[in-house]
């Protein structure tokens, strides 16, 4: 009598094949990478063949592994689909994972997110932050909001808005009111972005030859911290206007000078094409486009 093959071992193997990584498969299954590796090894021992070709950072299916994957994966898809039909009948919150940069999350998204939750109380939003674009094809992220050129291969990217660079300061630092000439900013401490390029970009666009002075001063990892530094009176900061809108509205900072500079890149809402019609994702896209004035 042939003993049945472990269902959990097959599930682990299929997940590794889909993710191309034992670590990512473990995250999907909510187990340790070691447990996934052991499950796959148990199948290899059972069948007497190598199912994976293991590399330093990723794994690939061997010829035997690919054959097993193609034969077994459709069955798991049918099982998942059947389970989902009954899961969807239950009244429960739906989770929506949104990935964006720390500054966008803190300065723009978080203050507005309550509006979406009020409209869609059945959707639980989880905001994750990262500097790099999340894995939209194989990962757990449903929606990403990114600043760039819009060239995201294989993904649907819709423009939300085009930011401008503005110079801000604490009202206490500009007792005589806003400046009238961009070159006057050099008389104050300049707070720098991580790469020390925003001030140089702003000066150059306005025809000011600031030289090395444009890159001097303490630097901060993101615009949210730059705004806090400017609000504390530490100096002038150049940030994107979408980030400073809230601070300008409350009066914690003011425009150091009315000289906005357009940027070459835009903000996009990014979704995998296969997920555009998923109700929770479609609802979030409609909401954020309205918030951004894109519709």
N, C-alpha and C positions, 0 to 999 in steps of 0.2 A: 504493500500500500504506500503510495506517495504522500508524504506529509505536505500540507498546504504551505505555500509561500507566504511569508509575513506581509500582510496588507500595509502595515506602517513602513516596512522596508521598501516596498514598491513605491509608496507615496513619497518617501524621502528621495529615492532615485529619480522619480519623475520631476520633483521640484528642483533637484540639482541640474537635470537636463534643461529645464526651462530657464533657470537663473544663470547657468554657466558658472556657478560659484557655490561651494559648500557653505560659506559664511552667509551669503544672501539666502540660500535655501533654509538655513537654520533660523534666520530672522522670520521668514515667511511661516515656518512651522512652529515658531516659538519654542525651540529647543536649542541645545548647544551644538556648535559645529562638530564637536567630537561625537555626539550622538548620531548626527547625520552620517558622518564618515563610517561609523560602526555599522549602521544599517546597510549602507551600500556595500561594505566589505562582506557582510553576511550573505548578500545576494551573489557576490562574486565567488564566494566559497561554495555556495549552494550550486551555482551553475558551472563552476570550474572555468570561468572566463573572466577577462578584465573588462569591466564596463566603462571605466573612466580612464582618461589620459590626464594625469595630474601634472600641472605646471606650478610655477611660483605663486601666481596670483589668481589663476583661473583653472578650471577643469573643462575638458572637452569629452564628448562621448566617443568611445572607441567604436569600431565597426559593429561589434557585438552589442555595445550599449545603444547605438543608434537604432539597431534592429529591434531591440527590446522596447526602447522608447516609443517607436512608431507603432508598435503593436499594442502597448499598454496605455499610452497617453489618452487615446480617444475614449477608452473606458472610464478613466478618471474624470474626463471632461463631462461625460454623460452623468456620472455620479454627482459631480459638483452642480451641474445644471438642475438635476432633480432635487437636490437638497435646497438649492437657492429658491426654487419655486415655492417650497413650503416655508422657508425662512421669510420670504417676502410677504407671506400671509400674516405674519405676526406683527402686531403694532409695537414697533420699537424704533429708537433713534437710528438714523443712518449716519455713519461717520464720513466726513469729508476732510481729506488731508490736503492742506495748502502749503506750498513751499515758496519762500521768498527770502529776500535779504534781511538782515537784522534791522537796518534803518527803515526800510519800507514797512516792515511789520510794526515797528514801534511808532513811527511818525505818521503813517498814512492809514494802514489797514486796521490796526487795533482800535483807534478811536471811532471807526465807522462800522466795525464788525457787528456791533449790537443791532444795527439796522437789519442786517441779513438774518440774524438769529430771531429777531422779532417777527420777520416775515415767514421764516421757515424753522419753527421750533422743533420740527421732526428731524432736522439735520444737525448733528454735532460736529462743529468745525474744530480741527486740530491744526494749528499753525506751527510749522517747522521752519527754522531759518538756516540758511547756508549761503556761502559766498558763491559756490558753483551751482549750476543748473542741476536739479535732482534727476535721477534716472526715471524718465517718464514712461519708458517702454516696459521695463521689468520690475520697477520698484513699486512702493506702496503709495506714492504721491499721485493725487488726482488732478491737481491744478498747480501750475507754477506761475509766479509773477516775476518777470525779469526785465532788466534794463539792458538793451543791446541793439543790434542791427536788425533783429527779427529773423535771422537766418538760423533756424533751429531744425536741422535735418530730420525729416520724417515726422515732424510735429506741426500742429496747427497753432499759429501765433497771430493774435489779433491786437492791433494797436490800442492802447488805452489813452495815452497822452504823451506829449513831447515836453520834457522838463526844460527849465532855464536855470542858469547859474546866477545866483544873486549874492550880494555881500550884505551880511547882517552884523549887528552888534547889540550889546546891552544899551538901553537908554542912558544908563549912568555913565557910559563911556563917551557918549556924544552929547555932552551938556549943551553945546551950541547948536544942536540940531544936525540933520543929515549933511554929509559932505557934498560938494558940488563938482569936484574934479576927481576922477579915479586915482590919479597919482597921489592924492592926499591920503589914501589908505596906507601908504608906506610910512606915514608918521605914527602909525599904531602897531602894536604887536599883531602879527598875522598867525592865525591858527591854521594848521595844515591838515590836509587829508592824508590818508595812509601813504600814498605815492608821491605826495608833494607836487601835484601837477595842476590842481584846480585853480589856485591863484595865478599861476603862470598862464594858464589857458584864458582866464578872465582878463588879465592885464593885456595879453596879446590881442584879444578880440577887440579891445577898446583902444588899441594903438599906444599903449604905455610900455616903454622899455624899462622894465623893472629889474632885469638882470638876475643876479643871485639872490637879491633881497626878496624876490617873489617866493622862494622856497625855504626861507628861514622861519623858525618858530616851532613850537611843540606840535606834534602830529597826533591824530586820533584815528582809530581803526575804522570808524564809520561816521556818517553825517549826524546820526542821533547824538553821539558824544560831542561832535563839533558844535552842535546847537546848544548843548548844555554848557560847554566851555564859554561860548559867546554870551550866553545868558548870565553866566557868573561874572562877566566883565573881564575875562582873561585876554580878550583881544577881538579882532574882526575875523569873521569866517566866511568863506565862499561855499555855499551849499546849493543843492537843487531846491527849487522853489516848492516842489510838492512836499518836501520834508519839513520845510520851515513854516508852512501855512498855519499850523496850529499855534506855534510859538509867536508868530506875528499877530495872530488873532487875539491871543491873551495879553500881548504887550510885553512878554518877557524878553523879546528881542524886537528890533526895528530895522528897517532898511538902512544900511550905512550910507548908501547912495542909490538913487534910482537909475540903475544901469544894468538891467538884466541881459544876459548873454545866452542865446539859443545853444543847445547842445546838438550833436550830430546823431544821437541815438534816442530811442523812445522806450517807453514801458509797454510790455506786452503781457497778455494773459495767454499762457501756453498750456495746451492740452493735447493728449494723444488723439489722433483722428478717430480711432475706434471707440473713444469714450465721449465723443461730443454729444451724443444723444442720451447718455445716462442722465436720468432726471436730476439727481443732486448736483451734477457737474453743470448741466445746462442752466439750472436755477442760479448757481453761483456766477456763471459767466454773464447771464443777463443782469444780475444785480451789480456786479463790479463795473460792467460797461456803463450802466446808468450812473453809478457813483462817479466814474471818471469823465462823464459827459461824452462818451464815445458813441452813444446812440441817441 
